[in-house]
Amino acid sequence: MDIVLEIADTLVLDRLYATLLPASPSSYLSYQFSNGSTSTFSSMREGATAAPQYTYVFEPASRYISLQPTDWTYSSAWPRDNIFRQAISLFFIVWIFGIILYFLFATLSYVFVFDKKTFEHPKYLKNQIRLEIAQTQKAMPGMSLLTAACMLAEVRGYSKLYDSAAEAPFRFYNVLQFPLFVLFTDFCIYWIHRGLHYPPVYRVLHKPHHKWIMPTPYASHAFHPIDGFAQSIPYHLFPFLFPLQKFAYIFLFAFINMWTILIHDGEYYAKSAIINGAACHSLHHYYFRCNYGQFTTLWDRLGGSYRKPNDEMFDKLTKLSKLE
């Protein structure tokens, strides 16, 4: 996420923080002296000196992509590595881009994938899409705040994220990290999700998401904020336990959001004993106590909670009759 933060800083945030929290003239002059230039403050009294100041030193987040800093980078009282600035920036980045990803992919799924016959089902609620969107927008700030806290720890160097492919722990790890990520998160989410169905927890946290018995893609992020974050904990935990390449981390973050939408699209493509696709997840929404997995059916099978979708569910003429 430090790569995304660097891009956001260069394009937007440096100027914003410099405008809202400008650096003192002496602080900026210290930066100019350290870079061999005093043109900006040439009108200041000759021979004036600045008190010793902390000087932010730019270090690119990645050797593969980097945007050179501008004068705005050094013009704020809060430099890029200020913890409060990073926390605020990450919160708004996660919130804004979360909304963009949600509407973009949910709308694409709704237009091109979603089975519109879902509207005919008796369990489909009146104005459901509007209600799903409204619940998502209420949950987004809370989920973003908790997510930003995890990303702040990553940006400040406490994770095992690495940049260069050569920094991988062994030769094939750059490929192995992807199935390892899926297996680890699938295992953790299964147990977290199952725990969310424990009645006292379910009533408070998870029940709002199960309001959508016949979900649309817009229900994908319609959670109680703590529920939504709880199911994302394994994604954030993984890079603190295992090495993960930075661009792989960004890719997987986007993939997770797309996958969450796809398993709510009501279109049953994955007729597989392994993949926990939309058919499996639709059964979870309808029957509540089955198919807790996220990516695969492995842990549902081992945990005795797997419910196999009927073959008729993959026939457009009979699929809804199997959920009535």
C-alpha positions as CSV (number, residue, x, y, z in Angstrom):
1,M,0.0,0.0,0.0
2,D,3.0,2.3,0.3
3,I,3.1,2.4,-3.5
4,V,-0.5,3.6,-3.7
5,L,0.2,6.1,-1.0
6,E,3.2,7.5,-2.8
7,I,1.2,7.9,-6.0
8,A,-1.6,9.6,-4.1
9,D,0.8,11.9,-2.3
10,T,2.5,13.0,-5.6
11,L,-0.7,13.5,-7.6
12,V,-3.0,15.0,-4.9
13,L,-2.1,14.8,-1.2
14,D,1.2,16.7,-1.2
15,R,-0.5,19.8,-2.4
16,L,-3.5,19.3,-0.2
17,Y,-1.4,18.9,3.0
18,A,0.8,21.8,2.0
19,T,-2.3,24.0,1.6
20,L,-4.0,22.9,4.8
21,L,-0.8,22.5,7.0
22,P,1.9,24.6,5.4
23,A,5.5,24.2,6.7
24,S,7.1,27.2,8.5
25,P,9.5,29.3,6.4
26,S,12.5,28.1,8.4
27,S,11.5,24.5,7.9
28,Y,11.2,24.9,4.1
29,L,14.4,26.9,4.0
30,S,16.2,24.0,5.7
31,Y,15.0,21.8,2.9
32,Q,16.2,24.2,0.3
33,F,19.6,24.5,1.8
34,S,19.9,20.7,2.0
35,N,19.1,20.5,-1.7
36,G,21.6,23.3,-2.7
37,S,19.0,25.9,-3.6
38,T,17.6,29.0,-1.8
39,S,15.7,30.5,-4.7
40,T,12.3,30.3,-3.0
41,F,13.4,32.5,-0.1
42,S,15.9,34.7,-1.8
43,S,14.2,37.7,-0.4
44,M,15.0,36.6,3.2
45,R,17.7,38.5,5.1
46,E,21.1,37.3,3.9
47,G,22.9,35.3,6.5
48,A,19.8,34.2,8.3
49,T,19.9,30.6,9.6
50,A,17.2,28.2,10.5
51,A,16.9,26.2,13.7
52,P,17.7,22.5,13.3
53,Q,14.7,20.9,11.7
54,Y,13.7,17.3,10.8
55,T,14.1,17.0,7.1
56,Y,12.0,14.4,5.2
57,V,14.1,12.4,2.8
58,F,12.2,10.8,-0.1
59,E,12.7,7.1,-0.6
60,P,10.7,5.5,-3.4
61,A,8.3,2.8,-2.3
62,S,9.3,0.5,-5.2
63,R,12.1,0.2,-7.7
64,Y,9.6,-0.7,-10.4
65,I,7.4,2.4,-10.3
66,S,8.1,5.7,-8.6
67,L,7.0,9.3,-9.1
68,Q,9.6,12.0,-8.3
69,P,8.6,14.4,-5.5
70,T,7.8,18.1,-6.2
71,D,8.3,21.2,-4.1
72,W,4.8,20.5,-2.6
73,T,6.3,17.3,-1.1
74,Y,8.4,19.4,1.3
75,S,5.9,22.3,1.8
76,S,3.8,20.8,4.6
77,A,4.3,20.7,8.4
78,W,3.3,17.1,8.1
79,P,5.8,15.3,5.9
80,R,4.9,12.1,4.1
81,D,6.2,9.9,6.8
82,N,4.1,11.6,9.6
83,I,2.0,8.9,11.2
84,F,-1.1,11.0,11.5
85,R,-0.9,12.1,7.9
86,Q,-0.4,8.5,6.8
87,A,-3.4,7.3,8.9
88,I,-5.7,10.0,7.5
89,S,-4.5,9.5,4.0
90,L,-4.9,5.7,4.1
91,F,-8.4,6.0,5.6
92,F,-9.6,8.2,2.7
93,I,-7.8,6.2,0.1
94,V,-9.4,3.0,1.3
95,W,-12.8,4.6,1.6
96,I,-12.9,6.4,-1.7
97,F,-11.3,3.6,-3.7
98,G,-13.5,1.1,-1.9
99,I,-16.6,3.0,-3.1
100,I,-15.2,3.2,-6.6
101,L,-14.4,-0.5,-6.8
102,Y,-17.7,-1.4,-5.3
103,F,-19.8,0.6,-7.7
104,L,-17.6,-0.2,-10.7
105,F,-17.5,-4.0,-10.4
106,A,-20.9,-4.4,-8.8
107,T,-22.5,-2.4,-11.7
108,L,-20.5,-4.4,-14.3
109,S,-21.6,-7.6,-12.7
110,Y,-25.2,-6.4,-12.5
111,V,-25.3,-5.3,-16.2
112,F,-23.4,-8.2,-17.8
113,V,-23.6,-11.2,-15.4
114,F,-26.4,-10.9,-12.8
115,D,-29.4,-13.1,-13.4
116,K,-32.3,-10.7,-13.5
117,K,-34.8,-13.5,-12.9
118,T,-33.8,-13.1,-9.3
119,F,-36.3,-10.2,-9.1
120,E,-39.1,-12.7,-9.6
121,H,-38.2,-14.8,-6.5
122,P,-40.6,-14.3,-3.5
123,K,-37.7,-13.8,-1.2
124,Y,-36.4,-10.8,-3.2
125,L,-37.2,-7.6,-1.2
126,K,-38.9,-4.5,-2.5
127,N,-36.3,-1.9,-3.4
128,Q,-33.6,-4.3,-2.4
129,I,-30.8,-2.9,-4.5
130,R,-31.3,0.6,-3.1
131,L,-31.3,-0.9,0.4
132,E,-28.1,-2.9,-0.3
133,I,-26.3,0.2,-1.5
134,A,-27.5,2.2,1.4
135,Q,-26.3,-0.4,3.9
136,T,-22.9,-0.6,2.1
137,Q,-22.4,3.2,2.3
138,K,-23.2,3.2,6.0
139,A,-20.6,0.4,6.6
140,M,-17.8,1.7,4.3
141,P,-16.4,4.4,6.7
142,G,-16.2,1.9,9.6
143,M,-14.7,-0.8,7.5
144,S,-12.2,1.7,6.0
145,L,-11.1,3.0,9.3
146,L,-10.3,-0.5,10.6
147,T,-8.6,-1.5,7.3
148,A,-6.5,1.7,7.3
149,A,-5.2,0.8,10.7
150,C,-3.8,-2.5,9.3
151,M,-2.4,-0.8,6.3
152,L,-0.7,1.8,8.5
153,A,1.2,-0.9,10.2
154,E,2.2,-2.3,6.7
155,V,3.3,1.1,5.5
156,R,5.4,1.7,8.6
157,G,7.4,-1.4,8.0
158,Y,6.0,-4.0,10.4
159,S,4.9,-6.4,7.7
160,K,6.8,-8.9,5.5
161,L,5.9,-7.1,2.2
162,Y,8.8,-7.0,-0.2
163,D,9.5,-5.2,-3.4
164,S,11.9,-6.9,-5.8
165,A,11.2,-10.4,-7.0
166,A,14.8,-11.2,-6.0
167,E,13.9,-10.6,-2.4
168,A,11.6,-13.6,-2.3
169,P,12.6,-16.2,0.3
170,F,13.3,-18.8,-2.4
171,R,13.1,-19.3,-6.1
172,F,9.5,-20.2,-6.7
173,Y,8.0,-18.2,-4.0
174,N,6.8,-15.4,-6.3
175,V,4.4,-18.0,-7.8
176,L,3.7,-19.9,-4.6
177,Q,2.6,-16.9,-2.7
178,F,-0.7,-16.8,-4.6
179,P,-2.0,-20.3,-3.8
180,L,-0.6,-19.9,-0.3
181,F,-2.6,-16.7,0.2
182,V,-5.8,-18.4,-1.1
183,L,-5.4,-21.4,1.2
184,F,-4.5,-19.4,4.3
185,T,-7.3,-16.8,3.9
186,D,-9.9,-19.5,2.9
187,F,-9.1,-21.5,6.1
188,C,-9.3,-18.4,8.3
189,I,-12.4,-16.9,6.8
190,Y,-14.2,-20.3,7.1
191,W,-13.8,-20.2,10.8
192,I,-14.4,-16.5,11.2
193,H,-17.6,-16.8,9.1
194,R,-18.7,-19.8,11.0
195,G,-18.1,-18.0,14.3
196,L,-20.2,-15.1,13.0
197,H,-23.1,-17.6,12.9
198,Y,-22.9,-18.3,16.6
199,P,-26.4,-17.0,17.7
200,P,-25.4,-14.1,20.0
201,V,-22.8,-12.9,17.5
202,Y,-25.1,-13.5,14.5
203,R,-27.9,-11.4,15.9
204,V,-25.6,-8.3,16.4
205,L,-23.1,-8.5,13.6
206,H,-23.9,-10.9,10.8
207,K,-27.7,-10.8,10.6
208,P,-27.8,-7.5,8.6
209,H,-25.9,-9.2,5.7
210,H,-28.4,-12.2,5.7
211,K,-31.3,-9.8,5.2
212,W,-30.5,-10.4,1.5
213,I,-31.7,-13.9,1.0
214,M,-31.6,-13.5,-2.8
215,P,-28.6,-11.1,-3.0
216,T,-27.6,-9.0,-5.9
217,P,-24.0,-7.9,-6.6
218,Y,-24.7,-4.8,-4.6
219,A,-25.1,-7.0,-1.5
220,S,-21.4,-8.0,-1.7
221,H,-20.3,-5.3,0.8
222,A,-23.6,-4.7,2.6
223,F,-22.3,-5.7,6.0
224,H,-22.3,-4.5,9.6
225,P,-18.8,-2.7,9.5
226,I,-17.3,-5.0,12.2
227,D,-18.6,-8.0,10.4
228,G,-17.2,-6.9,7.1
229,F,-13.8,-6.1,8.7
230,A,-13.7,-9.4,10.6
231,Q,-14.0,-11.4,7.4
232,S,-11.2,-9.3,5.9
233,I,-8.7,-9.9,8.8
234,P,-7.0,-12.9,7.1
235,Y,-6.1,-10.7,4.1
236,H,-4.4,-8.2,6.3
237,L,-2.9,-10.8,8.6
238,F,-1.2,-12.7,5.8
239,P,1.6,-10.2,5.0
240,F,2.5,-10.0,8.7
241,L,3.0,-13.8,8.8
242,F,4.3,-14.6,5.3
243,P,6.3,-12.6,2.7
244,L,4.2,-11.0,0.0
245,Q,5.3,-9.0,-3.0
246,K,3.9,-5.5,-2.9
247,F,2.3,-5.6,-6.4
248,A,0.9,-9.0,-5.6
249,Y,-0.7,-7.4,-2.5
250,I,-2.4,-4.7,-4.5
251,F,-3.6,-7.2,-7.1
252,L,-5.0,-9.5,-4.4
253,F,-6.7,-6.7,-2.7
254,A,-8.6,-5.8,-5.9
255,F,-9.2,-9.5,-6.6
256,I,-10.8,-10.1,-3.2
257,N,-13.2,-7.3,-3.8
258,M,-14.1,-8.6,-7.3
259,W,-14.5,-12.2,-5.9
260,T,-16.8,-11.0,-3.2
261,I,-19.0,-9.4,-5.8
262,L,-19.0,-12.4,-8.1
263,I,-20.2,-14.9,-5.5
264,H,-23.3,-12.6,-5.1
265,D,-24.1,-12.3,-8.8
266,G,-26.7,-15.0,-8.9
267,E,-25.2,-16.5,-12.0
268,Y,-24.1,-20.1,-11.4
269,Y,-21.1,-20.7,-13.6
270,A,-18.8,-22.6,-11.2
271,K,-20.3,-26.1,-11.3
272,S,-17.3,-27.4,-9.4
273,A,-16.7,-29.6,-6.4
274,I,-13.8,-27.4,-5.4
275,I,-14.7,-23.8,-6.1
276,N,-17.0,-22.0,-3.8
277,G,-18.8,-20.0,-6.4
278,A,-22.1,-18.1,-6.6
279,A,-24.2,-21.3,-6.4
280,C,-22.6,-22.4,-3.1
281,H,-22.8,-18.9,-1.7
282,S,-26.5,-18.5,-2.7
283,L,-27.2,-21.7,-0.7
284,H,-25.5,-20.1,2.2
285,H,-27.7,-17.0,2.0
286,Y,-30.8,-19.2,1.6
287,Y,-30.1,-21.9,4.2
288,F,-27.8,-19.9,6.6
289,R,-25.8,-22.9,8.1
290,C,-23.8,-24.2,5.1
291,N,-21.1,-23.2,2.7
292,Y,-19.1,-20.8,4.9
293,G,-16.0,-20.8,2.7
294,Q,-14.8,-18.0,0.6
295,F,-12.8,-19.5,-2.3
296,T,-13.1,-23.3,-2.0
297,T,-15.3,-25.9,-0.6
298,L,-12.4,-27.6,1.2
299,W,-13.1,-26.5,4.8
300,D,-16.8,-26.9,4.5
301,R,-16.2,-30.5,3.5
302,L,-13.8,-31.1,6.4
303,G,-16.1,-29.2,8.8
304,G,-19.3,-31.0,7.7
305,S,-21.0,-27.8,6.5
306,Y,-20.8,-28.4,2.8
307,R,-24.1,-28.4,0.8
308,K,-23.7,-29.3,-2.8
309,P,-25.7,-27.2,-5.3
310,N,-28.3,-29.3,-7.2
311,D,-27.6,-29.8,-10.9
312,E,-30.9,-28.1,-11.6
313,M,-29.5,-24.8,-10.2
314,F,-27.3,-24.6,-13.3
315,D,-30.3,-24.7,-15.6
316,K,-31.8,-21.2,-16.1
317,L,-35.3,-22.7,-16.4
318,T,-35.2,-24.6,-13.0
319,K,-32.6,-22.8,-10.9
320,L,-35.0,-20.6,-8.9
321,S,-37.4,-23.4,-8.2
322,K,-34.6,-25.0,-6.2
323,L,-34.4,-22.0,-3.9
324,E,-38.1,-21.7,-3.1
